[in-house]
Amino acid sequence: MVETHHHPPPAPPPQLGVGGGIVFPPTEQLRQLNYCIHSNPSWPATVLLAFQHYIVMLGTTVMISSLIVPQMGGNNKDKARVIQTLLFMGGINTLLQTLLGTRLPTVMSASYAFLIPVMSIINDFSDETFANEHERFVHTVRAIQGSLIISSFLNIIIGFSRAWGNFTRFFSPVVIVPVVCVVGLGLFQRGFPRVADCIEIGLPMLILLVILQQYLKHVHETTHIQLERFGLLFCIAVVWVFAAILTVAGTYNNARQQTKISCRTDRSYLISSAPWIRIPYPFQWGAPIFRPSHVFGMMGAALVSSAESTGTFFAAARFAGATPPPAHVFSRSIGLQGIGMLLDGLFGAAVGTSASVENVGLLGLTHVGSRRVIQTSTAFMFFFSIFGKFGAFFASIPLPIFAAAYCVLFGLVAAVGISFIQFTNNNSMRNLYILGLSLFLGISIPQYFVQYTDSHGHGPVKTGGGWFDDILNSIFSSSPTVAIIVGTLLDNTLNARHAAAERGLLWWVPFQKKNGEPRNEEFYSLPLPLRIHEYIPSRFL
């Protein structure tokens, strides 16, 4: 067990295998973490790390808002308000998860899983007549509100009824490997393709981050920890200044419009559009609009967000020095994610929230898995969501800079998924077959759905019922969801009874029982006065 101090105990020494080769025994927790889930850096370091987590989650929030708000008919002021709302809800949902949910150091932020039903709602109103584009935007947001509110009950039901937790009991390390891997790899389109939108600032950011954070940290002993923990923040600042110099020098004056939007530091117009002070509040856009077709489509996204968050939580536990989350914790977490989704709808967030993959990658990059750091980051989310001008300043960072950082962070999450393979029989052809097919289909099927949607304007599933189309298109456009379906089905039907040892179940099963592993209580139990099981019947937890 990793103790809650600054330096976890050293890894067991390598052993000599047959023929004198070195064999590294499996280790349940990563041994190079400076701070685990319960151990905390000094307060100055905590605040700086928390600000770094805020900056990382801000990138995805701005990306999603920049994608959907113009198509909804919104202007720059509307985009600024949407970003503020998403940041505010991210802070609330992060506190819900870190205090009551999994209690892992995971940031909850805007999710791409909801884009398909949101785009469907946008298309439904594209042919209707409105007085102006702003009225169309407000009408669309209200429809999204209504669908988020109703569909949130799906997560609440499958969570607090323990259905999702019981489903995760069918997992084994053979399933976890592809699921966690594609949580990172499935987001490859948010990585280098977005870097290439402005290669002259995106590529330097990627190269500088790798050199500074991995190579230069070994040059001087005193700067090792600082570069390891805060190198990302330093790189963003340097490349942002470089982008501002290119902008002022007139490098992009004659460039095409899309290049100006991606490269220039003065094309977001968020600073001039954002209000000085504004607190997001429930029903800020008006009364929600409820349409059954929108609600059913959003339910598919709610289910996908549960699957994606599940894979992200496994990665977060590994980077935080915690044990794999047990089934009852997932039930509690997904139920609270449904409550968070309900709040998203009440406050008028343009999309729902799920566990942030990039912030989990940042845990591995900094070697700091402290829960206090993530909880402190919510203070920045609340502050910058209320004081809009200050938040807009950081939101104007060119998106290719964020994308370059995501190349590293998504890759770390994908890599930590591979580490679960040490608890299985790596030489089993059965396991290799399941891993290979789950990984390949987990990437290939969603890529087909995404490409088809981009070229045809709708998903491959197009029947008479739009709500049915949205559900299936959302499910099969999600890499973790496809990997969970394929991996769980194969792992539990291909000679499952006789392959318990090969699947790693002897190591895995104790962690999945509520009282099967004493360390689970240490990481996931609710402290007083937050022990909701004293107020909610145990059958719901």
C-alpha positions as CSV (number, residue, x, y, z in Angstrom):
1,M,0.0,0.0,0.0
2,V,1.3,3.5,-0.9
3,E,1.5,5.5,2.3
4,T,0.2,9.0,2.5
5,H,3.6,10.7,2.6
6,H,5.7,12.5,0.0
7,H,7.8,9.6,-1.1
8,P,6.1,6.2,-1.7
9,P,8.1,3.1,-0.8
10,P,10.6,2.0,-3.4
11,A,9.6,-0.6,-6.0
12,P,10.5,-4.2,-5.2
13,P,13.8,-5.1,-6.8
14,P,13.9,-6.8,-10.2
15,Q,14.3,-10.6,-10.0
16,L,16.3,-12.9,-12.2
17,G,14.2,-15.0,-14.4
18,V,14.9,-18.2,-16.4
19,G,18.2,-17.9,-18.2
20,G,19.3,-14.9,-16.1
21,G,16.9,-12.4,-17.6
22,I,15.6,-9.6,-15.4
23,V,11.9,-9.9,-14.4
24,F,10.0,-6.9,-13.0
25,P,7.3,-8.1,-10.7
26,P,3.8,-6.5,-11.0
27,T,3.2,-3.6,-8.7
28,E,-0.3,-2.5,-7.8
29,Q,0.6,1.2,-7.6
30,L,3.0,3.4,-9.4
31,R,6.1,4.0,-7.4
32,Q,7.3,7.3,-8.8
33,L,4.5,9.4,-7.5
34,N,5.7,12.3,-5.4
35,Y,2.2,12.8,-3.8
36,C,-0.6,10.3,-3.7
37,I,-4.3,10.8,-3.2
38,H,-4.1,11.6,0.5
39,S,-0.7,13.4,0.6
40,N,-0.5,17.1,-0.2
41,P,2.2,19.5,-1.5
42,S,2.8,22.7,0.3
43,W,0.1,25.3,-0.1
44,P,2.0,27.5,-2.6
45,A,2.7,24.4,-4.8
46,T,-0.9,23.3,-4.3
47,V,-2.3,26.6,-5.6
48,L,0.0,26.6,-8.6
49,L,-0.8,23.0,-9.5
50,A,-4.5,23.8,-9.1
51,F,-4.2,26.7,-11.5
52,Q,-2.4,24.4,-14.0
53,H,-5.4,22.0,-13.8
54,Y,-7.7,24.9,-14.4
55,I,-5.8,26.0,-17.5
56,V,-5.8,22.4,-18.9
57,M,-9.6,22.0,-18.4
58,L,-10.2,25.5,-19.9
59,G,-8.9,24.4,-23.3
60,T,-11.6,21.7,-23.8
61,T,-14.3,24.1,-22.5
62,V,-13.3,26.8,-25.0
63,M,-13.0,24.2,-27.9
64,I,-16.5,22.9,-27.3
65,S,-18.0,26.3,-26.9
66,S,-16.2,27.6,-30.1
67,L,-17.6,24.7,-32.0
68,I,-21.3,24.7,-31.0
69,V,-22.2,28.3,-30.1
70,P,-21.7,29.8,-33.6
71,Q,-23.8,26.9,-35.1
72,M,-26.5,27.7,-32.5
73,G,-26.7,31.3,-33.7
74,G,-24.8,32.8,-30.8
75,N,-22.3,35.6,-31.0
76,N,-19.1,36.3,-29.0
77,K,-21.1,37.5,-25.9
78,D,-23.1,34.3,-26.0
79,K,-20.0,32.2,-26.3
80,A,-18.4,34.0,-23.3
81,R,-21.6,33.3,-21.2
82,V,-21.5,29.6,-22.2
83,I,-17.9,29.3,-21.2
84,Q,-18.6,31.0,-17.9
85,T,-21.5,28.6,-17.3
86,L,-19.5,25.5,-18.2
87,L,-16.6,26.6,-15.9
88,F,-19.1,27.2,-13.0
89,M,-20.7,23.8,-13.5
90,G,-17.3,22.2,-13.8
91,G,-16.4,23.5,-10.4
92,I,-19.7,22.2,-8.8
93,N,-19.4,18.8,-10.4
94,T,-15.8,18.4,-9.5
95,L,-16.6,19.1,-5.8
96,L,-19.5,16.6,-6.0
97,Q,-17.1,13.8,-7.3
98,T,-14.1,14.6,-5.1
99,L,-16.2,14.9,-1.9
100,L,-19.0,12.4,-2.5
101,G,-18.5,10.4,-5.7
102,T,-15.4,8.4,-6.4
103,R,-13.3,10.8,-4.2
104,L,-10.6,10.5,-6.8
105,P,-8.6,13.6,-8.0
106,T,-10.6,14.0,-11.2
107,V,-11.8,17.2,-12.7
108,M,-15.3,17.2,-14.2
109,S,-15.6,19.3,-17.3
110,A,-17.5,19.8,-20.6
111,S,-17.8,16.5,-22.5
112,Y,-17.6,15.8,-26.2
113,A,-20.0,12.9,-25.6
114,F,-22.9,15.3,-25.9
115,L,-22.0,16.8,-29.2
116,I,-24.1,14.5,-31.4
117,P,-27.5,15.1,-29.7
118,V,-26.6,18.8,-29.3
119,M,-25.9,19.0,-33.0
120,S,-29.2,17.2,-33.7
121,I,-31.1,19.8,-31.6
122,I,-29.3,22.6,-33.5
123,N,-30.3,21.0,-36.9
124,D,-33.9,20.7,-35.7
125,F,-34.2,24.5,-35.3
126,S,-32.1,25.4,-38.4
127,D,-35.2,25.6,-40.6
128,E,-37.4,27.4,-38.2
129,T,-38.0,31.2,-38.4
130,F,-36.7,33.4,-35.6
131,A,-36.6,37.2,-35.2
132,N,-32.8,37.1,-35.2
133,E,-29.9,34.7,-34.6
134,H,-29.7,35.5,-30.9
135,E,-33.3,34.3,-30.5
136,R,-32.4,31.0,-32.3
137,F,-29.5,30.6,-29.9
138,V,-31.6,31.1,-26.8
139,H,-34.3,28.8,-28.1
140,T,-31.7,26.1,-28.8
141,V,-30.1,26.4,-25.4
142,R,-33.5,26.1,-23.7
143,A,-34.1,22.9,-25.7
144,I,-30.7,21.5,-24.7
145,Q,-31.6,22.4,-21.1
146,G,-34.8,20.4,-21.2
147,S,-33.1,17.3,-22.7
148,L,-30.3,17.5,-20.1
149,I,-32.7,17.7,-17.2
150,I,-34.8,14.7,-18.2
151,S,-32.0,12.5,-19.5
152,S,-30.0,13.1,-16.3
153,F,-32.4,10.7,-14.5
154,L,-31.0,7.8,-16.6
155,N,-27.6,8.3,-14.9
156,I,-29.3,8.8,-11.5
157,I,-31.3,5.6,-11.9
158,I,-28.5,3.4,-13.2
159,G,-26.2,4.8,-10.5
160,F,-28.2,4.8,-7.3
161,S,-29.9,1.5,-8.3
162,R,-26.5,-0.1,-8.4
163,A,-27.1,-1.2,-12.0
164,W,-23.9,0.4,-13.3
165,G,-21.8,-0.9,-10.4
166,N,-23.1,-4.4,-11.0
167,F,-22.2,-4.1,-14.7
168,T,-18.6,-3.2,-13.8
169,R,-18.4,-6.4,-11.9
170,F,-18.1,-8.1,-15.3
171,F,-14.9,-6.2,-15.9
172,S,-11.4,-7.8,-15.6
173,P,-8.0,-6.4,-16.2
174,V,-8.3,-7.8,-19.8
175,V,-11.2,-5.4,-20.3
176,I,-9.7,-2.4,-18.4
177,V,-6.6,-2.3,-20.7
178,P,-8.4,-1.5,-23.9
179,V,-11.0,0.7,-22.2
180,V,-8.5,3.0,-20.5
181,C,-6.2,2.9,-23.6
182,V,-8.9,4.2,-25.9
183,V,-10.0,6.8,-23.4
184,G,-6.8,8.5,-24.4
185,L,-6.2,7.2,-27.9
186,G,-9.8,7.8,-29.0
187,L,-9.3,11.5,-28.6
188,F,-6.5,11.7,-31.2
189,Q,-8.5,14.1,-33.3
190,R,-8.2,16.7,-30.5
191,G,-4.4,16.3,-30.6
192,F,-2.1,16.7,-33.5
193,P,-4.8,17.5,-36.1
194,R,-5.6,20.6,-34.0
195,V,-1.9,21.3,-33.6
196,A,-1.7,21.4,-37.4
197,D,-4.3,24.2,-37.5
198,C,-1.4,26.5,-36.6
199,I,1.8,24.4,-36.8
200,E,4.1,27.4,-36.1
201,I,2.9,27.7,-32.5
202,G,1.5,24.2,-32.0
203,L,4.6,22.2,-32.9
204,P,7.0,24.4,-30.8
205,M,4.7,24.0,-27.9
206,L,4.8,20.2,-28.3
207,I,8.6,20.0,-28.7
208,L,9.3,22.5,-25.9
209,L,7.1,20.6,-23.5
210,V,8.8,17.3,-24.1
211,I,12.3,18.8,-23.9
212,L,11.7,21.0,-20.9
213,Q,9.6,18.6,-18.9
214,Q,11.5,15.4,-19.6
215,Y,15.1,16.3,-20.6
216,L,16.1,19.6,-19.0
217,K,14.8,18.5,-15.6
218,H,17.8,16.3,-15.4
219,V,20.3,19.1,-16.0
220,H,20.1,20.7,-12.6
221,E,19.0,18.9,-9.4
222,T,17.3,21.9,-7.8
223,T,15.1,22.6,-10.9
224,H,14.1,18.9,-11.3
225,I,10.9,19.1,-9.3
226,Q,9.9,22.5,-10.6
227,L,10.2,21.6,-14.2
228,E,8.4,18.3,-13.6
229,R,5.5,19.9,-11.9
230,F,5.2,23.3,-13.5
231,G,6.8,22.8,-16.9
232,L,3.5,22.7,-18.7
233,L,2.5,26.1,-17.3
234,F,5.8,27.6,-18.2
235,C,5.6,26.2,-21.8
236,I,2.1,27.6,-22.3
237,A,3.3,31.0,-21.1
238,V,6.3,31.1,-23.4
239,V,4.5,29.9,-26.5
240,W,1.6,32.2,-25.8
241,V,4.0,35.2,-25.7
242,F,5.6,33.9,-29.0
243,A,2.1,33.7,-30.6
244,A,1.4,37.3,-29.4
245,I,4.7,38.5,-31.0
246,L,3.8,36.8,-34.3
247,T,0.4,38.5,-34.2
248,V,1.8,42.0,-33.5
249,A,4.5,41.5,-36.2
250,G,1.8,41.0,-38.8
251,T,2.7,37.4,-39.7
252,Y,-1.0,36.5,-40.2
253,N,-2.3,39.7,-41.8
254,N,-2.6,38.1,-45.2
255,A,-3.5,34.6,-44.0
256,R,-6.8,32.9,-44.6
257,Q,-9.5,33.4,-42.1
258,Q,-9.3,30.0,-40.4
259,T,-5.5,30.5,-39.9
260,K,-6.1,33.9,-38.2
261,I,-8.7,32.3,-35.9
262,S,-6.3,29.5,-34.9
263,C,-3.0,31.4,-34.7
264,R,-3.7,35.0,-33.7
265,T,-4.1,36.0,-30.1
266,D,-6.7,38.7,-30.8
267,R,-9.3,36.7,-32.7
268,S,-11.3,35.1,-29.8
269,Y,-13.0,38.5,-28.9
270,L,-13.7,37.0,-25.5
271,I,-12.1,39.7,-23.5
272,S,-14.2,42.5,-25.1
273,S,-17.4,40.3,-25.0
274,A,-17.2,38.9,-21.5
275,P,-18.9,40.8,-18.6
276,W,-16.9,42.1,-15.7
277,I,-19.0,40.3,-13.1
278,R,-21.7,37.8,-13.7
279,I,-22.8,34.8,-11.6
280,P,-24.5,31.9,-13.6
281,Y,-27.9,31.1,-12.2
282,P,-30.6,28.5,-12.9
283,F,-32.8,29.1,-15.9
284,Q,-30.7,32.0,-17.0
285,W,-31.8,31.5,-20.6
286,G,-35.5,31.0,-19.8
287,A,-37.8,28.1,-19.2
288,P,-36.5,24.7,-20.6
289,I,-38.1,23.3,-23.7
290,F,-38.9,19.6,-23.5
291,R,-39.2,17.5,-26.7
292,P,-39.2,13.7,-26.5
293,S,-37.0,13.2,-29.5
294,H,-34.3,15.5,-27.9
295,V,-34.6,13.8,-24.6
296,F,-34.1,10.3,-26.0
297,G,-31.1,11.4,-28.1
298,M,-29.5,13.0,-25.0
299,M,-30.0,9.7,-23.0
300,G,-27.6,8.1,-25.4
301,A,-25.0,10.7,-24.6
302,A,-25.7,10.3,-20.9
303,L,-24.9,6.6,-21.2
304,V,-21.8,7.3,-23.2
305,S,-20.6,9.8,-20.6
306,S,-20.9,7.1,-17.9
307,A,-18.8,4.7,-19.9
308,E,-16.1,7.4,-20.7
309,S,-16.0,8.5,-17.1
310,T,-15.6,4.9,-15.9
311,G,-12.4,4.4,-18.0
312,T,-11.1,7.8,-16.8
313,F,-11.7,6.9,-13.2
314,F,-9.6,3.8,-13.5
315,A,-6.8,5.9,-15.0
316,A,-7.1,8.5,-12.2
317,A,-6.9,5.8,-9.5
318,R,-3.7,4.5,-11.0
319,F,-2.1,7.9,-11.2
320,A,-3.3,8.8,-7.7
321,G,-1.8,5.7,-6.0
322,A,-5.3,4.4,-5.2
323,T,-6.7,0.9,-5.7
324,P,-9.0,0.2,-8.6
325,P,-12.5,1.7,-7.8
326,P,-14.9,-0.9,-6.5
327,A,-18.3,-1.5,-7.9
328,H,-20.2,0.4,-5.2
329,V,-18.1,3.5,-5.7
330,F,-19.0,3.5,-9.4
331,S,-22.7,3.2,-8.5
332,R,-22.3,6.2,-6.2
333,S,-20.2,8.1,-8.8
334,I,-22.5,7.7,-11.8
335,G,-25.5,8.6,-9.7
336,L,-23.9,11.8,-8.7
337,Q,-22.8,12.4,-12.2
338,G,-26.5,12.2,-13.1
339,I,-27.2,14.8,-10.4
340,G,-24.4,17.0,-11.9
341,M,-26.0,16.6,-15.3
342,L,-29.4,17.7,-13.8
343,L,-27.6,20.8,-12.5
344,D,-26.1,21.4,-15.9
345,G,-29.6,21.4,-17.3
346,L,-31.0,23.7,-14.6
347,F,-28.1,26.2,-15.1
348,G,-28.3,26.1,-18.9
349,A,-25.0,24.5,-19.7
350,A,-24.7,23.9,-23.4
351,V,-23.4,20.3,-22.8
352,G,-23.2,17.9,-20.0
353,T,-20.0,17.1,-18.0
354,S,-17.9,14.0,-17.5
355,A,-14.5,13.2,-16.1
356,S,-11.7,15.2,-17.8
357,V,-9.2,12.9,-19.5
358,E,-6.6,15.7,-20.0
359,N,-6.6,16.5,-16.3
360,V,-6.0,12.8,-15.4
361,G,-3.1,12.9,-17.8
362,L,-1.8,15.9,-15.9
363,L,-1.7,13.8,-12.7
364,G,0.8,11.5,-14.4
365,L,2.8,14.4,-16.0
366,T,3.3,16.2,-12.6
367,H,3.5,13.0,-10.5
368,V,1.1,14.6,-8.1
369,G,-2.1,12.7,-7.5
370,S,-3.3,14.8,-4.6
371,R,-7.1,15.2,-4.2
372,R,-6.6,18.6,-2.4
373,V,-5.0,20.0,-5.6
374,I,-8.1,19.2,-7.6
375,Q,-10.5,20.5,-5.0
376,T,-8.4,23.7,-4.9
377,S,-8.7,24.1,-8.7
378,T,-12.4,24.5,-8.3
379,A,-11.7,27.9,-6.7
380,F,-10.2,29.1,-10.0
381,M,-13.2,27.7,-11.9
382,F,-15.6,29.6,-9.7
383,F,-13.5,32.8,-9.7
384,F,-13.0,33.0,-13.4
385,S,-16.6,32.0,-14.2
386,I,-17.8,34.9,-12.1
387,F,-15.2,37.6,-13.0
388,G,-15.6,37.2,-16.8
389,K,-12.9,39.6,-18.0
390,F,-10.2,37.8,-16.1
391,G,-11.4,34.4,-17.2
392,A,-11.6,35.6,-20.9
393,F,-8.0,36.6,-20.8
394,F,-6.8,33.0,-20.3
395,A,-9.6,31.6,-22.6
396,S,-8.0,33.6,-25.4
397,I,-5.0,31.3,-25.5
398,P,-4.8,29.9,-29.1
399,L,-6.3,26.4,-29.2
400,P,-3.3,24.8,-30.9
401,I,-1.3,25.4,-27.7
402,F,-3.8,23.4,-25.8
403,A,-3.9,20.7,-28.5
404,A,-0.1,20.3,-28.2
405,A,-0.4,19.7,-24.5
406,Y,-3.2,17.2,-25.0
407,C,-0.9,15.1,-27.3
408,V,1.2,14.4,-24.2
409,L,-1.7,14.2,-21.7
410,F,-3.9,11.9,-23.7
411,G,-0.9,9.7,-24.5
412,L,-0.2,9.3,-20.8
413,V,-3.7,8.1,-20.1
414,A,-3.5,5.6,-23.0
415,A,-0.2,4.4,-21.6
416,V,-1.4,3.9,-18.1
417,G,-4.1,1.6,-19.4
418,I,-1.4,-0.7,-20.7
419,S,0.0,-1.0,-17.2
420,F,-3.1,-3.1,-16.2
421,I,-1.9,-5.9,-18.5
422,Q,0.7,-6.9,-15.9
423,F,-2.0,-8.5,-13.8
424,T,-3.1,-10.9,-16.6
425,N,-1.3,-13.6,-18.5
426,N,0.4,-11.7,-21.3
427,N,1.2,-14.9,-23.2
428,S,-2.4,-16.1,-23.4
429,M,-3.7,-16.1,-27.0
430,R,-7.2,-15.7,-25.7
431,N,-6.2,-12.5,-23.9
432,L,-4.3,-11.2,-26.9
433,Y,-7.3,-11.8,-29.1
434,I,-9.7,-9.9,-26.8
435,L,-7.2,-7.0,-26.3
436,G,-6.5,-6.7,-30.0
437,L,-10.1,-6.7,-31.2
438,S,-11.3,-4.4,-28.4
439,L,-8.5,-1.9,-29.1
440,F,-8.9,-1.9,-32.9
441,L,-12.7,-1.8,-33.0
442,G,-12.7,0.8,-30.2
443,I,-10.8,3.1,-32.5
444,S,-12.0,2.0,-35.9
445,I,-15.8,2.0,-35.4
446,P,-16.0,5.5,-33.8
447,Q,-13.7,6.8,-36.6
448,Y,-16.0,5.5,-39.2
449,F,-19.0,7.1,-37.5
450,V,-17.2,10.4,-37.1
451,Q,-16.0,10.5,-40.8
452,Y,-19.5,9.5,-42.0
453,T,-21.1,12.3,-40.0
454,D,-18.6,14.9,-41.2
455,S,-19.2,14.0,-44.9
456,H,-22.9,13.4,-44.8
457,G,-24.1,15.7,-42.1
458,H,-25.7,12.8,-40.1
459,G,-24.5,9.6,-38.6
460,P,-24.5,6.2,-40.4
461,V,-27.6,5.1,-38.4
462,K,-30.5,7.0,-40.1
463,T,-33.9,5.5,-39.6
464,G,-37.3,7.1,-39.3
465,G,-36.8,7.9,-35.7
466,G,-34.3,10.7,-35.0
467,W,-34.1,9.9,-31.3
468,F,-33.1,6.3,-32.1
469,D,-30.5,7.5,-34.5
470,D,-29.0,9.8,-32.0
471,I,-28.7,7.1,-29.3
472,L,-26.9,4.6,-31.6
473,N,-24.8,7.2,-33.3
474,S,-23.7,8.6,-29.9
475,I,-22.9,5.1,-28.5
476,F,-20.8,4.0,-31.5
477,S,-19.0,7.3,-31.9
478,S,-17.5,6.8,-28.4
479,S,-14.3,4.8,-28.3
480,P,-14.5,3.8,-24.6
481,T,-18.1,2.7,-25.0
482,V,-17.3,0.5,-28.0
483,A,-14.3,-1.0,-26.2
484,I,-16.4,-1.7,-23.1
485,I,-19.1,-3.5,-25.2
486,V,-16.6,-5.5,-27.3
487,G,-14.2,-6.3,-24.4
488,T,-16.9,-7.2,-21.8
489,L,-18.8,-9.4,-24.2
490,L,-15.7,-11.3,-25.4
491,D,-14.1,-11.6,-22.0
492,N,-17.2,-13.1,-20.4
493,T,-18.1,-15.5,-23.1
494,L,-14.7,-16.9,-24.5
495,N,-13.8,-19.7,-22.1
496,A,-14.3,-17.4,-19.2
497,R,-14.8,-19.9,-16.5
498,H,-11.6,-21.8,-17.2
499,A,-9.5,-18.6,-17.7
500,A,-10.0,-16.9,-14.3
501,A,-6.3,-16.9,-13.5
502,E,-5.4,-15.8,-17.1
503,R,-7.9,-12.9,-16.9
504,G,-6.3,-11.6,-13.6
505,L,-9.5,-12.2,-11.6
506,L,-7.6,-13.6,-8.6
507,W,-6.1,-10.1,-8.2
508,W,-9.0,-8.1,-9.4
509,V,-12.1,-9.5,-7.6
510,P,-11.2,-8.5,-4.0
511,F,-11.0,-4.9,-5.1
512,Q,-14.5,-5.0,-6.5
513,K,-16.2,-6.2,-3.3
514,K,-17.2,-3.6,-0.8
515,N,-15.4,-5.3,2.1
516,G,-13.0,-7.4,0.0
517,E,-10.0,-5.1,0.2
518,P,-9.3,-3.0,3.4
519,R,-7.5,-0.3,1.3
520,N,-10.7,0.5,-0.5
521,E,-12.1,2.0,2.7
522,E,-9.0,4.2,3.0
523,F,-9.4,5.7,-0.5
524,Y,-13.1,5.8,-1.2
525,S,-15.0,6.0,2.1
526,L,-16.8,9.2,2.9
527,P,-15.6,11.2,5.8
528,L,-17.9,12.6,8.4
529,P,-20.1,14.7,8.0
530,L,-20.3,13.6,4.3
531,R,-21.2,9.9,4.9
532,I,-24.4,9.9,2.8
533,H,-24.9,6.2,3.5
534,E,-26.1,7.4,7.0
535,Y,-29.0,9.2,5.2
536,I,-29.6,7.1,2.1
537,P,-30.5,3.4,2.4
538,S,-27.4,1.2,1.7
539,R,-29.2,-0.6,-1.2
540,F,-28.8,2.6,-3.3
541,L,-25.0,2.9,-2.7
